[in-house]
Amino acid sequence: MTGNAHRLFGLAFGVSAAAIVTPLYGVPAGVAVTAASFPGATAPDWMEIRRGDFTLIPHRTITHWPAPWLVLLAISIAWLPYSPLGAAVLMGFSLGALSHVLGDAGTPSGVPVWHPGKRHSLKLWDSRSSEVWPVLVAWVIAVLLFRSLVL
């Protein structure tokens, strides 16, 4: 996926989470989960720490592995009743990163699933011409969730 598609995809994940979090923990938590999903949506790329042609962490390895992001999401869910605002930020960031991983999993290059060194691909879309479909589906789900749970 391109950077803008990652951002839009991640934001849709954040709005979906906000639809669930807002009725339970209030509007500030809902806003926080949505806002944090935006930087999280590009985190797997910028966390590779690039300096010119040198990359500290090779592309689509450990930062694109879903396991750490799923652990972070689980921690945020467990922490939510005790600190709704802080947990919502952590939740939004991890959901944004997971949206990035899912977005890249659909491309021919794929992402590591079981081990950070071996990629798998769903081969559902490429990085420009058909990436609009997963983004559109994510936004339809987000709007439906928000409409039914919040409004």
HUQUINOR-V971149 format. One record per run of one state. SS is the DSSP state (~ for helix, > for strand, _ for the rest). FROM is the first residue (numbers start at 0). TO is the last residue. If there is no record, write none. Layout:
ss:SS from:FROM to:TO
ss:SS from:FROM to:TO
This chain:
ss:_ from:0 to:1
ss:~ from:2 to:24
ss:_ from:25 to:25
ss:~ from:26 to:45
ss:_ from:46 to:48
ss:> from:49 to:50
ss:_ from:51 to:52
ss:> from:53 to:54
ss:_ from:55 to:60
ss:~ from:61 to:63
ss:_ from:64 to:64
ss:~ from:65 to:78
ss:_ from:79 to:82
ss:~ from:83 to:104
ss:_ from:105 to:109
ss:> from:110 to:111
ss:_ from:112 to:117
ss:> from:118 to:119
ss:_ from:120 to:129
ss:~ from:130 to:148
ss:_ from:149 to:150
